[in-house]
Amino acid sequence: MDKINLLIIVTVISLFISLFLAFFLVTVKTKHKISNSLFAVFLLLNVIDSINPILELVVNNPSNLGMLRNTFAFLQIPVFYLYVLSVCYSDFKLRLKYIIHLLPFLIVNLVLLPRFYAVDLASKISFLKNRQNMIELQFTHILFHIQIVIYIIAVFMILRKAKKLYLENHAGKSVNSYNWLFQFTVVLTILYLITLVKNIFKFSDYPNISEGVKIGLILFQLIIICWYLFKALNNPDLFRNIDSKLKLVKDIISEEKNSEQLAENEKEYDSALLKLKQYMIDEKPFLNPSLTILDVSTAIEIPVRDLSLLINHKLEQHFYDFVNTYRIEYAMDILKDITKSKVTVLEILYEVGFNSKSSFNTAFKKYTGNTPTAYRKEL
């Protein structure tokens, strides 16, 4: 099978699956409609970008519509950026200010206007044949890769902040979601790096290598999209967003007016800490797998801001780790209880407030140095 036929087959399979998944995302009933719609748009933009091998079978000459289709690649990474925002923050809404993400797309099309869009067919053909010497195309590719670098960095910063906010304010299983979305972004970054290599060869003396890399890119893109959606669709509660108005503890501390205010707060923290620990022991709120710092704040009547400073700053623990400490100690008590020797580790983890075996094992080993099973055997 020659390279062209293989490219067509891989492209057709990729397009079919991407379109099917995009259709599913926009039609499935869910409360995460914006996130699903944004990822569906991301899929469709990838379809538009990948369809070129099929179009070349029926369209021989360059056209304005064909060039416009190529420039839609400038919308892919901004849409993915907005998708990550929508996943991380529960109060995300599509706002007018996000139009600024269209800027690179608009700039590129304005640059191409004089010597491509506004000329006849012969000039268009000449423009593309001499692509290596056309400053507009060189500018387009440079801008595309600069855009990718900026947005990928921005996505990693969002994920890093969102994970910290989650750890400081929540004690559920969703922290694993941020780790997984981080992994997906890493894979996507690798995909764009391969695209960069392809484009370097495209403007070199070895354009055939570029075509070979293109086949691998389409196949790789298909695999990671299926991987992502398989994970997301099999775990409908994978991502539980947080409020974007929440502040990191380090930012709260920096907002304190002066050291005297901090010193005054320190005195209040001692009594608040006793109240908090007594509440955790008496009421056992940690048994709630979806416990948040707001829940605790409401119960013990301490403002969320003060409670966050108390746990994350004074105790030097994330709320996530603080709650898991009580869960692990409760699990240890059950494991030590001879009358409960037939209770399985899986039953115990659900009983103490965990809802994931992996997160329970990780937390237990972090606290005790052993897995739950090994700990029970040593008793």
C-alpha positions in Angstrom: 0.0 0.0 0.0 1.5 3.3 -1.1 1.9 6.3 1.2 -0.9 8.3 -0.4 -3.5 5.5 0.1 -2.4 5.0 3.7 -2.8 8.8 4.3 -6.3 8.7 2.9 -7.4 5.7 4.9 -6.0 7.1 8.2 -7.6 10.5 7.4 -11.0 9.0 6.7 -11.0 6.9 9.9 -9.9 9.9 12.0 -12.5 12.2 10.4 -15.3 9.7 11.0 -14.5 9.1 14.7 -13.9 12.8 15.4 -17.2 13.9 13.8 -19.1 11.1 15.6 -17.6 12.1 18.9 -18.3 15.8 18.3 -21.9 15.0 17.5 -22.2 13.0 20.7 -20.8 15.8 22.8 -23.2 18.4 21.5 -26.3 16.2 21.8 -25.7 14.3 25.1 -27.7 15.6 28.0 -25.3 17.0 30.6 -24.9 20.0 32.9 -21.4 20.6 31.5 -22.8 21.8 28.2 -20.3 24.6 27.6 -17.3 22.3 28.2 -18.7 19.6 25.9 -19.5 22.2 23.2 -16.0 23.7 23.4 -14.3 20.3 23.0 -16.7 19.5 20.1 -15.5 22.7 18.4 -11.9 21.7 19.1 -12.6 18.3 17.4 -14.3 20.0 14.4 -11.3 22.4 14.0 -9.0 19.4 13.9 -11.3 17.8 11.3 -11.1 21.0 9.2 -7.3 21.0 9.5 -6.9 17.2 8.7 -9.2 17.0 5.8 -6.7 18.3 3.3 -5.5 14.9 1.9 -9.1 14.1 0.9 -9.8 17.6 -0.6 -6.7 17.3 -2.8 -8.3 14.3 -4.6 -11.1 16.5 -5.8 -9.7 20.1 -5.8 -6.5 20.7 -7.9 -6.2 24.4 -7.8 -5.7 26.7 -4.8 -8.6 28.9 -3.7 -9.5 31.5 -1.1 -11.7 29.0 0.7 -8.9 26.5 0.8 -6.5 29.0 2.3 -9.1 30.2 4.8 -9.5 26.5 5.8 -5.8 26.3 6.5 -5.9 29.4 8.8 -8.5 27.8 11.0 -5.6 26.0 12.6 -5.1 29.3 14.5 -8.4 28.7 16.4 -7.5 25.2 17.7 -5.3 26.0 20.7 -7.4 29.1 21.8 -10.5 26.8 21.9 -8.6 24.2 23.9 -7.5 27.0 26.3 -11.1 28.0 26.8 -12.1 24.4 27.2 -9.6 24.0 30.1 -10.9 27.1 31.7 -14.5 25.8 31.5 -13.4 22.5 33.0 -11.5 24.0 35.9 -13.9 26.8 36.9 -17.5 26.2 37.7 -18.5 29.9 37.0 -17.0 30.0 33.5 -19.1 31.7 30.9 -18.4 32.6 27.3 -17.9 36.4 27.4 -17.3 39.1 24.8 -13.7 39.6 26.0 -12.8 36.1 24.6 -13.1 37.6 21.1 -9.4 38.6 21.6 -8.5 35.0 21.0 -9.5 35.5 17.3 -6.7 38.0 16.9 -4.0 35.7 15.4 -6.5 34.2 13.0 -7.5 37.7 11.8 -4.0 38.9 11.5 -2.9 36.0 9.4 -5.8 36.5 7.0 -5.1 40.2 6.7 -1.4 39.4 5.9 -2.5 37.0 3.1 -5.0 39.4 1.6 -2.8 41.4 -0.8 -0.8 38.6 -2.5 -3.2 35.6 -2.2 -6.8 36.4 -1.5 -6.9 39.5 -3.8 -5.1 38.0 -6.8 -6.0 35.7 -9.7 -5.6 31.9 -9.9 -2.2 32.0 -11.7 -0.8 34.3 -9.0 -2.2 32.0 -6.3 -0.4 29.0 -7.9 2.8 30.9 -8.2 2.5 32.0 -4.6 2.3 28.4 -3.3 4.9 27.0 -5.6 7.4 29.6 -4.2 6.2 29.1 -0.6 9.8 28.9 0.7 10.4 32.4 -0.4 7.1 33.9 0.5 7.5 36.0 3.7 3.7 35.8 4.4 3.8 32.0 4.7 7.0 32.1 6.8 5.3 34.7 9.1 2.2 32.5 9.3 4.1 29.5 10.5 6.2 31.4 12.9 3.1 33.1 14.4 1.4 29.7 14.7 4.2 28.2 16.7 4.6 31.3 18.9 0.8 31.1 19.6 1.1 27.4 20.5 3.9 28.1 23.0 2.0 31.0 24.7 -1.2 29.1 25.0 0.4 25.8 26.2 2.2 27.8 28.9 -1.1 29.5 29.8 -2.9 26.1 30.0 -0.3 24.7 32.3 -0.5 27.8 34.6 -4.3 27.4 34.8 -4.0 23.7 35.7 -1.4 24.4 38.3 -3.4 27.1 40.0 -6.7 25.2 39.8 -5.1 22.1 41.4 -3.7 24.3 44.2 -7.1 25.9 44.8 -8.7 22.5 44.8 -6.3 21.1 47.4 -6.8 24.2 49.6 -10.6 24.1 49.5 -11.8 20.5 48.7 -11.2 17.0 49.9 -12.7 14.8 47.2 -11.3 12.7 44.4 -11.2 15.3 41.7 -7.6 16.2 42.3 -6.8 13.2 40.2 -8.7 14.9 37.4 -6.3 17.8 37.3 -3.4 15.4 37.2 -5.0 13.6 34.3 -5.9 16.7 32.3 -2.3 17.8 32.9 -1.1 14.6 31.3 -3.4 15.1 28.3 -2.0 18.6 27.8 1.5 17.2 27.9 0.5 14.7 25.1 -1.1 17.5 23.1 2.1 19.6 23.5 4.1 16.6 22.0 1.6 16.6 19.1 2.3 20.3 18.4 6.1 19.7 18.7 5.8 17.1 16.0 3.8 19.6 13.9 6.7 22.0 14.3 9.1 19.4 13.0 6.8 18.7 10.1 6.7 22.4 9.2 10.4 22.8 9.4 10.9 20.1 6.8 8.1 21.6 4.7 10.2 24.7 4.2 13.5 22.8 3.8 15.0 20.8 0.9 13.2 17.6 2.2 9.5 18.2 1.8 8.9 14.5 1.4 9.8 14.0 5.0 7.1 16.5 5.9 4.5 14.3 4.1 5.7 11.2 6.0 5.4 13.0 9.3 1.9 14.1 8.4 0.6 10.5 8.3 2.0 9.9 11.8 0.5 13.1 13.0 -3.1 12.2 11.9 -2.8 8.8 13.5 -1.4 10.2 16.7 -4.1 12.8 16.9 -6.7 10.2 16.4 -5.3 8.1 19.3 -5.1 10.9 21.8 -8.6 12.2 21.1 -10.0 8.7 21.5 -7.9 8.3 24.7 -9.2 11.5 26.1 -12.8 10.9 25.4 -12.7 7.3 26.5 -11.5 8.5 29.9 -14.0 11.4 30.1 -17.0 9.5 28.9 -16.4 6.5 31.2 -16.0 8.9 34.2 -18.8 11.4 33.8 -17.9 13.0 37.2 -14.2 13.2 36.3 -14.1 17.0 36.5 -15.7 18.9 39.3 -15.0 22.5 38.8 -14.0 25.2 41.4 -15.0 28.8 41.7 -12.5 31.1 39.8 -13.0 33.8 42.5 -11.3 31.7 45.1 -7.8 32.9 46.1 -4.7 31.0 46.9 -3.6 31.3 50.5 -0.3 32.9 49.4 -2.3 35.6 47.7 -4.5 36.1 50.8 -1.4 36.4 53.0 0.1 39.0 50.6 -3.0 41.1 50.9 -2.7 41.4 54.7 -2.0 45.0 55.4 0.8 44.7 57.8 2.6 42.3 60.2 0.5 43.5 63.2 -2.6 42.3 61.5 -1.0 38.9 60.9 0.2 38.8 64.6 -3.4 39.6 65.7 -4.7 36.8 63.5 -2.3 34.3 65.0 -3.9 34.7 68.4 -7.3 34.0 67.0 -6.0 31.0 65.1 -5.2 29.1 68.3 -8.7 29.1 69.6 -10.1 28.4 66.1 -7.7 25.5 65.7 -9.1 23.9 68.9 -12.6 24.4 67.6 -11.8 22.9 64.3 -10.1 19.8 65.7 -12.9 19.2 68.1 -15.4 19.4 65.3 -13.5 16.9 63.2 -13.3 14.4 66.1 -16.9 14.8 67.3 -18.8 15.2 64.0 -16.5 13.3 61.6 -17.3 15.4 58.6 -14.4 13.8 56.7 -16.7 10.8 56.1 -18.4 12.9 53.4 -16.4 12.2 50.2 -17.3 15.6 48.7 -16.4 17.7 51.8 -15.3 21.2 51.1 -13.8 23.9 53.2 -17.0 25.9 52.8 -18.9 23.0 54.5 -16.6 23.1 57.5 -16.6 26.9 57.6 -20.4 26.9 57.8 -20.5 24.2 60.5 -18.0 25.8 62.9 -18.9 29.4 62.0 -15.4 30.5 61.0 -15.1 32.5 57.8 -13.7 30.5 54.8 -10.8 33.0 54.4 -9.8 32.5 58.1 -10.2 28.8 58.0 -8.2 28.5 54.8 -5.3 30.5 56.4 -5.6 28.4 59.5 -5.2 25.1 57.7 -3.1 25.9 54.7 -0.8 28.5 56.3 -0.6 27.8 60.1 -0.9 24.0 59.8 1.1 24.1 56.5 -1.3 21.5 55.1 -3.6 21.6 52.1 -7.3 21.2 53.2 -7.2 18.0 51.0 -4.3 16.5 53.1 -5.8 17.8 56.4 -9.0 15.9 55.8 -7.3 12.8 54.5 -5.3 12.6 57.7 -8.5 12.1 59.7 -9.7 9.6 57.1 -6.5 7.6 57.3 -6.5 7.6 61.1 -10.1 6.4 61.1 -9.2 3.7 58.5 -6.3 2.6 60.8 -8.7 2.2 63.7 -10.9 -0.1 61.6 -7.9 -2.1 60.4 -6.8 -2.6 64.0 -10.2 -3.7 65.1 -10.2 -7.5 65.3 -14.0 -7.7 65.1 -13.8 -6.1 61.7 -11.1 -8.3 60.2 -13.4 -9.6 57.5 -14.2 -6.0 56.3 -12.4 -5.6 53.0 -10.0 -2.7 52.2 -12.5 -1.5 49.5 -15.3 -1.4 52.0 -13.1 0.5 54.4 -12.0 3.2 51.9 -15.7 4.0 51.1 -16.6 4.0 54.8 -13.9 6.6 55.7 -14.8 9.0 52.9 -12.6 8.0 50.0 -14.2 7.1 46.7 -11.2 5.9 44.8 -8.9 2.9 45.6 -5.9 4.6 44.1 -6.3 7.9 46.1 -6.9 5.8 49.3 -3.7 3.8 48.8 -1.7 6.8 47.9 -2.9 8.8 51.0 -2.5 5.8 53.3 1.1 5.1 52.1 2.0 8.7 52.4 0.7 8.8 56.0 1.9 5.4 57.3 4.6 4.3 54.8 2.6 1.1 54.1 -0.3 0.1 51.9 -3.6 -0.7 53.8 -3.2 -4.5 53.1 0.5 -4.5 54.3 -0.5 -2.5 57.4 -3.2 -5.0 58.3 -0.9 -7.9 57.9 1.7 -6.4 60.3 -0.8 -6.0 63.1 
